[in-house]
Amino acid sequence: MAIWRCSVCGYQYDEEKGEPASETPAGTRFEALPETWRCPVCGAPKAAFVRETGDEVHEQAETTVSDIIVEELERWGVELVFGLPGTSSLGLVDAVRKSGRIRYIVVRHEANASMAASAYNKLTGKIAACLTIAGPGATNLATGLYDALQDGASVLSLNGQVRMQYTGPYGIQEIDQDAFFRAITVYNNTIYDREMTVLLLNRALKYATLRRGPAQLSVPNNIQKQRLDRRFCRCESILKGSPVLPDPKDLKRAVEAVDESERPVIIAGWGAMGNGEAILALARKIRAPILTTFRAKGIISEENEWVLGVLGTVGSPQARTLAERSDLLITLGVGFSRYTNIPTDRKIVQLDVNPLKLGQGSESIILWGDCHLVLPVLVEKSRTKPDGGEVEAIAELKREWQAQLEAEADPDAKPLRPPYIMKVLSEKIPMDAVITLDVGENQWWFGRNFRMRGQRFTMSGYLATMGFGLPAALAAKLAYPGKQVFCITGDGGFSQAMSDFVTAVKYNLPILVVLLNNHQLGMIQVEQMMEHYPNFGTDLLNPDFATYGEICGGVGIKVRAPADLGPAISQAMDLARPVILDIETDPRRFI
């Protein structure tokens, strides 16, 4: 017996019950109804009815809900899943096991899974998934998912759930996951009806992609195992791209402002990544120096004649001077973080694809659009400005700043000083390498003293969470197996994630962990000093990190003398194994 639904009004004809109003007896098959039969509610003809899929159709399928989820992930191009298996996710985990295209990376802590997935998207633009159990597995994902939410990284979180809907406290590994994830995702749902599997997964992936953030889908344990025929599931597709172009009137105003300016300055942000050549073309045409935000450091080699460096708290006084002296700022994909301190008391041409970031300052000319579409238009339409000695002026400012950095990089100081460490790293790290950065003093010194020459790097931006560097390095090596991957971290940040160094060993991911070991939560120590508090609670009792690397099955190298740093980096790069480079360093800045 089947049920047929009127596609006009939704009335259902149940073959088992028949239709008393039209004197159709129970048990009458829909096919047996006369062709003149009509819907008793809206009068639609028999041809307007469609058969509702009954459970018996799905029970005959060879695939389960979990199988269909994994097949759909494959169809969307998902290649990596980070997580931990457990009771409430076994069906999903087994479906991943059977997949020939998705790799399951088992980590030691779920926070590292979500941070790795976030870093993977930041580096590649592709979506990776997290897969964990209900309750504590799901809650452990929170920090990494919030990092993705803040930084606009597309991530899919798949979580097991208990057999029935959350009923209250005191259940084992049972929490209200719908409520828990609501504040930290761009999409959040639970599959309670197997026929909704494909539709809800499609929507999760669509929201993650188009709204640039984490999407979460919980799958109860019993639903995972139910049989499902994909042919009878609703599905959705996604836009291959979402091109946005500004209003021509706004573009005209922007070009006029550029043409009228005498001291324009370009500030490139994370939203402009991948558009380095177009930014350079604009700089050359309008004779404008280029500054970057911290997250966009390296968007163009810092050795380029038009690039002065980072603007903000990790930047140079010279970059600040240029920004302050400008009569027009051209900001490209810039978030206007308070740590960048972009002056907003002047005319700004602001280009961003995220409309919520637009409208900074009282004289903003707003360009809502994609950098890769709008920049060529600005280059084409802007007037070519005459050479006013801008390159020479930038070079002089760079020489001043470089002289200061060289003076700070004392090659004889013991313990090693961070400026010297960053100088050597700048010389040793290959131009095509990938760098992942943790949060803390190591991050400050990297932003200020490291010279980017074409490398890619990623970090936890707006959330600024410690422990990001190591899981991000795992993701980077999986994304770019042919490139060398460096994790620059501190003893505080590394110790929050160090359990997953064994994951690098297990999956043969030869990353190089450059660990600045100052036995302090150094950034907190500085913050206490800035706010005139006595130093308290920042000292760290550390293990022997190099020995830990050896115990995990990798390599540990200690660096205690400045002369040993360069050779140690070269040795580590040649090993093609996971390495911890434990560098004893000084927690002080300039005293």
GUMAR-912051 format. One record per residue: z, y, x of N, C-alpha, C in turn. Coordinates in pm, whole numbers, plus 50000, padded with zeros to 5 digits. Example, Ala and Ser with C-alpha at 12.3 -4.5 7.8 and 13.67 -1.06 7.14 Angstrom:
2
507804943151319507804955051230507804967051320/507084977551285507144989451367507875000351290/
***
This chain:
591
500004988150083500005000050000500005012650087/499135022050052499005034150132499295046450047/499475057750115499685070650049498505079650085/497965086449982496835095450004497275109549965/496915119250049497355133050029496175142049996/496405150649895495385160549860495365171349968/494205173450029494095183050138494105197450087/494085199249954494115212749897495535217049866/496255209149787497585213349744498715205149803/498395193549865499425185349927499985174449837/499525173249715500005162549627499725149049690/500675139549675500505126249733500335115649624/499275107749639499065096249552499565083849625/500575077449565501215065649623500665053249553/499915044949625499305032949565500365023649507/501525023449568502575014449519503095018849383/503155032149361503715037249236502655039949131/501385041949174500355045549078500535060049032/499965063148913500065076748860500275076248710/501555076548667501855075448523501175086248440/501045098648494500465109548414499025106648375/498305099148457496905095948424496755081348383/497905075048355497955061148310497325051648411/497485055248540497045046248648498205037248684/498085024148666499235015148687499645014048834/500905010348855501405008148991500574997349058/500364999149187499614989349264498114991949268/497665002749202496225005849201495815012049334/494875005749404494365010949529493595023949505/493695032849600492995045649588491495043549576/490965033549650489525030949644489085026549505/490035020849428489685015849295489655026749189/490145038649223490115049649126488665053849102/488335057748980486955061948952486605074749030/485315076549060484875088149137485105101249062/485315100048931485565112048851487045116048853/487855107548914489305110248919489575122948998/490545130848951490885143449016492395144549040/492725153349132494145155849162494835160949036/495925154448993496605158648871497315172148883/497425177649006498125190349025497135202049033/496095200849119495195212249139493765209549094/493485197249055492145194149005491125191549113/491545190449239490585187649347489985173749328/488715171849369488065158849351488675148249442/488355136049415488855124749492488505126149641/487345131949670486895133249809487805142449890/488655150549825489545159649897490795152649949/490975139849917492165132549959491955125850094/493015125950175492985119050304494155109450309/493945098450379494985088250386496075092450483/497315091450437498455093950525498685081550611/498965083850740499175072550829500535066350802/500565054050776501825047150753502385041450881/503665037950880504305032350998503615019551043/503025012250948502404999550985501235001551079/500545013051070499425015751160499935017151304/501015024551321501555026451455502175013551510/502765005651425503404993451472502414983851534/501144985151499500114976351555499594981451690/500014993551731499524999351856500134992251977/499424992452088499914986552211500654996552297/500555009352262501195020052340502445025152270/503385029852351504625035752298504545050952305/505535057352245505655071852255505675076152402/506425068952484506515072252627505145070952694/504425060452661503085058652719502175070352684/502225074652559501365085552514501745098652582/503055100852600503505112952670502935113352812/503015102252882502525101953020501005103153024/500315096552930498855098052924498465112552900/499225119452816498935133452787499215142252909/500275139152982500555146553106499405144853205/498885132653214497745130253303496535138553259/496335139053127495185146553074495305161453107/496505166553114496745180653144496815183253295/496665172953376496625174753520497965174953589/499025170353522500335169653585500345157753682/500695160153806500655149753909502015146253966/503005154853947504325152654006505425153553901/506365144253909507555144553825508755142953918/509685152553910510915152053989512075148353896/512965139653941514115136853856514935125053900/515765120453806516625108853825516535100053700/516375086853716516345078153598517755075753544/517805071953417519095068853356518905063053218/519995059053154519955051453029519095058152923/519245071052904518555077652793517135081852827/516635078152946515255081852980514455069953031/514945057853011514305046153072512895043853021/512645046552893511305044652839510305053952906/510705066452924509835076252989509615072653136/510675068553202510565064953344509625053153362/509715043253274508845031553287507385035253262/507145044553173505765049153149505205056153273/506055063753343505635070053467505335059353572/506175048853574505955037853669504565031853652/504125030553528502835024153500501655033553525/501935046253541500855055953561500245054353700/498955055753708498295055153838498035068853896/498375079453823498025092953866499225102253882/500385098153833501575106653842502565100553940/503065108854029504025104254128505435108454088/506345098954090507735101654051508575103254178/509115115154199509955118154316511415118054270/512135107654311513535106154271514415114154367/515115123754312515985132454392517435128054378/518315134454453519735131154447520535140354355/519925151554315520585160554220519535167354136/519795167954005518785173253914518475187953938/519425195753988519125209754019518005210754122/517985201454216516925201254315515585197554251/515625189354147514395185754076513775198054011/514585205853940514045217453871513625228453968/514355229954079513955240054177512675235854248/512505222954274511265218154334510085220554240/510285217854112509215220054014508855234854005/509865243554009509625257854005508835262254128/509245257654245508565261354369507125256154370/506915244254317505565238454314504605247454237/505065252654123504195261554046503995274854115/505025280154179504885292854250503855291754362/503805279954426502905278254539501485274454498/501345266954391500035261254357499465266154225/500305271154135499855274554001499775262553908/500065250653959500035238453878501415235353822/501435228053711502705224453649503205211153703/504465210853741505175198353771506235196553663/506685184353646507675181253542508985176753605/510065178853531511365173053563511615162153458/512255151553497512545140653403513965135753430/514855138053334516255134453353516825128353225/518095125153234518795119353119519415130253033/519955125952921520675135152833521985139352898/522575149852844523905154152887523915159953027/524625153653122524785159653255523465161053331/522545151753312521245153253377520545165853329/520595168053199519965179953141520655192753186/521985192853185522685205153222522505208553369/522355198353454522155200953597520825207853625/519885207153533518595213653552518665228753536/519735233753480519775247553431519415257853537/519965256653657519745267153758518265268053796/517635256653822516225256753859515335261653747/515665257953623514855262653510515035277653490/516245282453514516445296953499515725304553610/515655298553729514855304553835513395305653791/512875294953730511495295153681511305305653573/512275306853483512195316753376512145330853433/513005333753530513075347153587511825350653668/511285340753739510165343453828508805340453765/508795336353639507525333853571506805321453621/507545310753649506965298253696506875288253581/505715282153565505485272653456506025258853497/506975253653418507615240853446507795233353314/507635220153317507925211953199509165203653228/510145204453139511355196453151511375185953041/511325173353080511425162152985512795155953000/513505154852890514875149752896515095138852793/515755128252835516185118352738517205124452644/517435117852533518445122152437519025109552373/520225110852321520865099352257520095095252131/520415083852076519595077951970519515086551845/520565093351812520545101551691520855115951727/520605125051633520825139151658522285141751691/522505151651777523855155251820524755157251698/525905150451700526785150751583528115157751610/528345161651732529605168451762530145163951896/531305169151936531855166052068532355151752078/532625147652202533255134952238532285123152241/530995125652229530035114952250529715113752399/529475101452446529185099352587527795104752620/527735113752717526485120252761525705125652642/526425131452548525795136552426526105151352411/525095159652421525265173952399524155178952306/524345190752254523335197052170522295203352263/521285195552302520315200352400519425211352344/519165210952213518385221852153519085235252174/520395235352155521155247852175521275251352322/521495241152405521715243652547520505250152614/519315245152584518115249852653517495262352591/517985266352475517335277252401517225290052484/518265293352559518305306152630517565305752763/517175294052811516605293252946515185287552945/514535287752830513175282552822512295291752739/510985290252755510045297452671509615288752553/509955275852558509695266652447510735255652455/511235251252338512345241852338512295233752209/512215220452219512135212252098512575198052127/512715190352020513065176152028512105168151942/511655156751992510755148051916511605138851829/511635141551700512365132751608511415124151523/510145127651522509135120051448508035116551547/507765103651564506815099451667505435105351648/505055107951523503725113451498503585127851549/504705134351581504685147951635504645148251787/504605136551850504715135651996503665144052068/502405141752039501335148552112501345163552082/501535166951956501535181051918502645188751990/503855183351991504975190452054504795191152205/504285180452266504055180852410502955190952444/501885191252364500835201252385501395215252377/502245217652280502805231052264503745234652380/504505224852426505395227352540504575231452662/503495224252689502645227452803501915240652783/501505243252661500805255852631501735267752652/502955266952600503895278052617504265279852764/504485268852834504835269752976503735276853053/502475273853019501335279553090501115294253055/501035297152925500655310552882501815320452885/503035315552863504195324552871504875324153007/504325316153097504775315653236506295313553246/506705301653210508125298453217508355283653192/509625279453186509935265453164509915261753015/509365250252985509395244752850510165231552854/510945229152750511805217452746511505208952623/511415195852643511195186552533512165174952549/513035173052451513955161752451513355150352371/513555138052419513005126252352514125115952335/514605114052212515675104252189515265090452240/516255083152285516035070152348515265060552257/515615060152129514935050852038513495055252011/513245068352008511885073351985510985069652103/511525070352225510725067152344510075053452335/510775043952272510325030152271509435026752151/509365035752053508565032851933507085032251967/506375023551897504935022351918504225034051851/503125038351915502415050051865500925048751894/500135050951788498675051051801498235065551811/497715069551930497385083551954496315088751859/495475080151804494385084551718494895091651593/496125088951556496665094551432497705105451461/497605111551578498525122451614497775135651618/498395145951564497835159451579497955163951723/496975171651768497045176951904496465190851907/496715197852017496185211352038495605212252178/494705221652197494155224252329494685237552378/494235241852495494735254052555493585262352609/493775275252609492805284052672492695280652820/491485279852871491305277153014491735289253098/491705300853040492155312953107492525323253003/493265333353043493645343852947493315357453006/491995360453023491615373053086492035385153003/492625394853070493055407053004492465418853080/491735427553010491165439653069491735451952999/492025462453074492595474453012491565481652926/492055490852845491195499652768490365508152866/489045509252843488205517352933488715531552955/489355537352851489885550852866491015551052971/491835540652970492925539953069492345537953209/491325529653220490675527653350490095540753403/489485548453314488905561353354489995570753404/491135571153334492255579653376492775575253512/492855562153534493355556853661492425560653776/491135559253755490165562853859490235577753890/490375585953788490495600453808491745603753891/492845596853861494085599253935493925595254082/493245583954106493005579554243492125589654317/491065594254250490145603654314490815616954346/491735621254262492395634154280493525633654383/494015621754413495175620654501494805623554646/495755628854719495555631754861496325622054951/497405616354897498225607054976498555594654892/497535587154851497805575154771498415564054856/499265556254795499865544454860499765532654764/499325521254815499225509054735500485500654757/501085496054647502225486754656501795473754586/501685463054664501245450154611502455441354582/502495435654461503595426954423503145412654401/504095404454356503825390154335502675388054236/502565396754137501515395254037500115397354092/500015401954216498705404054278498375393254380/499215382954391498965372454489497585366354468/496915363654580495575358054573494475368354570/494855381254572493865391954563493865400754687/494205394854801494335402554923493055409754963/491905403054952490645409354993490305421454906/490535420154776490245431354685491185443154713/492445440154743493405450754776492965457954903/492535450255001492055456355126490825465055102/489935460155016488725468054986489085481454923/490075481254833490515493754770491175502954873/492015497054960492695505055062491695512055154/490685504655195489685510555285488905521855216/488595519955090487755529755020488515542654992/489795541454955490535553554919491495557855030/491425550755146492225554255263493725553855233/494165542955172495565541955129496285530855206/497445533655266498235523055329498765513255224/499035501155269499495490555178500935486855212/501795487455111503155482255119503225470255025/504195461455047504365450154957505815449154912/506025442154802507385438254766507765426254852/509035422554849509495411154929508755398354887/508665395854756508025383454709506545382954747/505925394454766504505394754801504285396154952/505345395055029505235395655175504205385255220/503225389655298502205380455346500985379555256/500945387055146499755386955061498525390755144/498735399355244497765402555348498535401755480/497895396755583498565395655713499215408955750/500455408355794501165420455833500645426255965/499715419156027499055424556145497835433056109/497455432855980496295440755937496575455655953/495575463155993495745477356024496155485855905/495905481055781496255488955663497635485355606/498255474855659499525469955603500685474655689/501625481955627502815486355699503955476355684/504055469655571505105459555554505795460655421/507015455455417507775454355293508465467455260/508455470955132509215482355081510465477155012/511605482555047512835478254981513955476055079/514995469155035516205467755116515985459355241/514945450755242514655443155364513485449355440/513015460955395511855467355456512245477255564/511255485055604511455494455714511655508655662/512305517455741512395531555704511015537955693/510075533155775508735538655773508045535855639/508255523955583507675520855452508265529955345/509555532255353510215541155258509655555355270/509445559755393508915573255416507535574855353/506655564855371505315565455313505375566455161/506235558055100506345558254955506845571754904/507815577554976508385590254933507405601854950/506535601155049505585612055076504315611154991/504125600154921502885598254846502825607654726/501605611054686501435618454561500895609354450/500605596654485500195586754386500555572854437/501265565254354501535551254385500645542454297/499975533054360499155523354287499865510054298/500545505854190501345493554194500565482254129/500495471054198499685459654154500585447454136/500875443854011501705432253984503115433554038/503685445354025505005448354080506055448353969/507205441953997508245440853895509245452253893/509205461353990510115472853997511575468654001/511865458754085513245454554107514025465954172/515315466554144516155477054202516265475354354/515985463254405516045461154550514805466754620/513725469154542512545475254600512655490354598/513355495654496513625510054487512345518454495/511375515054414510135522654412510395536254348/510015547154413510225560254351509365561754226/509995565254116509275566453988509165580853939/509485590254028509455604453989508115610954023/507055603054022505725608154055504685600353976/503445604053991502375597253917502215583053971/502105573553879501935559453914500775553653834/499865547053903498885538553835499455524453843/499825519153727500525506353725499665495753659/499315485453735498495474253687499335461653682/499385455253564500135442753551499635435253429/499655421953435499245413753322500395411853224/501615414853268502795413653182503105427253121/502845429052992503025442352931504465447152932/505425437952941506825442052942507215449253071/506435447453176506735454053303506065467753315/505235471153219504475483553227505275495453175/504855507353218505475519653169506585524753254/506605521353384507645526253474507385540953508/508405548853503508265562953539507725571253423/507845584353438507465593453330505985596953333/505295594153445503875597753457503015585353485/503365574253424502615561853449501285561953376/500245557753446498965554453384498925539353376/498985534153255499205519853234497875512453228/497765502153312496605493153309497115479153279/496975475053154497385461553115496205452353142/496315444153247495205435553281495495426553400/494565417353424494655408153538494165415153664/494935413653771494565420153896493185415753943/492875402853930491605397953984490405403253905/490635408053782489555414053704489485429153721/490625435553733490685450153733490445456053872/490935449453976490795454954111489335457454150/488425447954124487015450854159486465463154087/486925465553964486485477353890487005490053956/488275489953996488855501554065488125504254196/487795493554268487085495254395485705501354370/485025496254268483665500954241483635515454196/484555519254108484485532354044485195543354122/486095539854213486825550254287485905556554392/486145569354416485345576854512485765573054655/484775571554743485055568954884485615581554949/486805580255006487445591855067487135592455216/487045604455271486745605855414487905601455501/487575597755622488585593355718489475605155754/490765603555723491725614155757492735609755860/492375599555939493295594656041494385585655989/494145579855869495185571555807495525559155891/494495552555945494745540356023495595543456146/495295554356213496075558156331497505561456293/497685568256178499045571656134499835559056100/499185549256033499865536756002500225529456131/499305529256227499555522356354500765528356426/500905541556422502035547956488503355544156420/503345544056287504545539856214504895525356245/503885516856256504125502756287504675501256428/504185509156522504695508556658506175512356663/506545522556587507955526656582508835515356531/508395509056423509185498456362509215486156453/508085482556512508045470956598508905472956722/508945485156773509795487956889511265485756855/511645489456732513035487156691513325472256680/512395464656621512595450156607512665443456743/511825447756837511845441956971513175444857039/513695456857021514965460457083516115452057026/516025448556900517075440556836517045425956881/515865421156922515695406856953516145403957095/517435403957115518015401757248517825387157287/517055384357392516785370457430517925364057509/518965371457538520065366157620521365364357543/521435369857422522695369857348523065355757303/524355352357317524895339757268526115342657183/526245336457064525255328056997523955335656972/522895328356942521595334556921521675344756808/520955355756824520935366156722519755363656628/519945365856497518855363756401517565371256434/517605383856483516335390456517515525382656620/516215376756718515525368856819514965356056758/515735349856669515255337656603513985340556524/513975351656450512795355056371511615358756459/511865364756572510785368056666510115355256716/510905345556755510355332956806509635325356695/510235325156576509585318556463508245325156431/508195338456438506945345556412505855341156509/506245338356632505285334256734504895319556720/505795311256669505585296856671505005291056541/505365296756428504935290756301503435293156282/502655282556261501195284056248500805292956132/499625298956144499155308356043498925301655908/498625288555907498345281755781499545274055728/500725276555785501935269355743502435274655608/503325266755548504015270755425505495272155458/506075283255415507485286155443508245286855311/509365279855305510255281255189511545287555237/512075296255156513165304955201514365303355110/515525302055173516755301455095517325315555078/518415316455005519045329354976520255331255065/520415343155119521535346255206521075354755322/521855354855430521515362955547520185358855607/519875345755605518585341155657517435348055585/517595350155455516555356555375516385371255415/517485378055437517445392155476516725393855609/517085385655706516455386555838514985382755832/514645372755752513235368955739512415380455681/512895386255571512165396955508511975408855600/512955411455681512955423355766512235421055899/512445409555962512015407556101510875397656121/510615388956026509545379156045508185385656019/507195382756103505855388356090504945377856028/504475380355907503575371255837502145373255889/501485362155926500135362855979499145354355899/499485351855773498625343755689499345332155624/500615329955661501375319055601501655321655453/501865311055377502365312155240503865310255243/504575317455155506005314755145506445316355001/507555309854969508135311354836509645311554847/510275317654745511725318654742512175319954597/513475319554577514035322654446514135337754436/513295343754352513175358254348514285365054271/514105366354140515035374254060516395367354042/516415354154030517705347254016518415346854150/517665345854260518225345854395519325335354408/518965322954384519955312254389519955305154523/521135303354577521275295454698520885281054668/520425274154771520045260054756518595258154719/517805268954712516395267854672515505262854786/515855266054910514955263655022514555249255042/515525239955042515205225955071514365219454962/514745219954833513865213854732512505220454727/512435233454756511135240154759510285234554873/510915231054985510175225255097509615211455060/510375203554985509855190654938508595192854854/508685202554763507535205454677506345210354759/506615218754858505535224154941504815213255018/505565203755072504925192955149504145183655057/504635181454937503895173354841502625180454797/502695193654786501525201354744500495202554856/500985204054979500095206255094500445196455205/500125183755189500525173655288499915176055426/498785183155433498155185555561498665197755635/499555205455573500085217555635501525215155683/501925222655784503305221855829504175230555738/505335225155703506235231755609507555234755679/507965247355672509215251955733510155256755623/511365251455624512415256355534513365264855617/513405277855590514315286755661515535288855571/516685284555620517875284155536519105287455618/520215288955549521495291055615522405279255590/523545279055656524465267955637525025267755495/525195279555433525695279855295524685274355196/523435279155205522405274555113522035260055133/521885255855260521485242055287522535232155237/523805235555254524855226055214524905224055063/524335233254986524295231354841523235221254799/522255218654885521155209754848520945198554948/521785197355049521505188855164521405173955130/521935169955016521815155754980520375151254970/519465160654942518065156754926517265157455055/517945159055170517225157055296516785142455306/517585133355248517185119155250515935116855166/515695125555068514475124454988513255127155074/513365136755165512265139455258512015127255346/513085120655387512945108655470512335097255388/512835095355267512375084255182510885084955155/510395096955125508975098455087508105103055206/508675102155327507935105455448507315119355438/508165129255414507755143155403508265150755525/507455151955629507915158155753508055173255744/509175177555690509485191755683510375195455800/510355208355837511205213155945512205223055887/513465218855884514535227455831515085235955945/514825248955939515345258256039516645263955983/517765259056036519075261955978519815272056064/519995284056010520775294356080522245292056049/522945286456146524305281856127525285292156183/525795300856095526735311256141528165308956090/528385297256025529725293355978530305303455881/529425310455812529875320755717528935321155597/529475325555485528615330655377528305344955418/527335346355509527115358855580526785370555489/525975368055387525605379055296526825384355222/527715375255183528935379555113529835387355207/529905383155330530685390455428530195404955441/528865406755443528295420255451528595428155324/528475421555209528745428455083530195432955074/531115424855124532515428955127532685441355215/531995441455328532075452855419531515465355352/530375463955281529755475455218530635481555110/531435473155043532295478054937533735480054983/533915479655116535215482855180536315473155138/535925460455120536915449855101537155442955236/538355437755257538555429455377537785416455363/537355410855475536635398155471537575387055426/537125379455325537975368855271537115358455201/537405345755228536795334655153535365331355191/534875336755303533485334355337533295324555452/534385320755521534235311755635533935297555586/533085290555660532635277155620533045266755725/533595255855679533835244255765532615235155751/531795234655853530525227555845530575213955912/529795204555863529605192055937528655194356054/528445184156132527455184756238526085182256172/525335193156147524095191856070523035183656144/522985184756276521995176956351522295162056341/523565158556353523945144456338523665139756196/523915148356098523605144855959522125141455943/521265149356006519835146556000519515132856055/520175129056165519945115856224520455104756133/521635106756075522215096655986521315094055866/520665104655817519775103355701518465096055736/518205094055865516965087655905515915097255957/516295110155964515385120056019515765123156163/515495135556203515785139856339516685152256332/517655152756420518515164456431518435170256572/518225183256581518125189956710519065201956709/519905202956810520815214356821520225224756915/520365237356877519945248356963521155257556982/521585258557108522755266857137522435277957236/521305276957306520925287157404519585293257366/519415306357381518155312857343516935306457407/517025302457532515865296857602515435283557543/516315276957467515985263857411515255264757277/515255276657216514735277757080513245274757071/512425281357150510995279257145510605264757171/511095258657281510775244457305511255235257194/512415238257133512915229857025512005230356903/511495242256871510575243656758509285235756787/508775237056906507555229756943507785214656936/508925210156985509245195856980509315190956836/509975198656750510115194656610508765194056540/507885203456570506575203656507505725191756547/505965186356665505175175056714505675161556664/506845161156604507445148256568506865142056442/506335150056351505825145056223506875136956149/508125141656154509245135556082510105146756025/510915143955924511835154255875512845157955984/512995170856009513835175556119514785186256069/516035185556116516985196556098517185203056233/516795215756243516965223656364518215232156344/519325227556400520635234056380520825244756487/520665257456446520715268656541522045276056524/522855275656628524125283056625523805297956638/524215305656536523865319856537525075328456503/524895341256524525975351056509525955356656367/527095356756297527115361956160527025377156153/527215384156265527215398756262525775403956252/525635416156200524315422356195524075430656320/524635442556329524295451356440525515455756519/526615448456505527825452256579528235440856671/
***
